[in-house]
Amino acid sequence: MAKKPIGTTARTGETCPESGVWEVVGTPSTTAPIALGNTMPPYGGRAVTWRLIRHA
């Protein structure tokens, strides 16, 4: 199965589409390792958009 491309996005509450390092779009930002199939987490107590920046 092909990996999702760098730059793929997912929102808080969605299922992670690809294992790797994800970054919050916007500020404040952070990065987190998130595994395929996990639920994308909130950040700073709010729903955010995550962007894939590195494959696992």
Helices and strands as residue ranges (DSSP letters): E 9-11, E 20-24, E 31-34, E 49-55
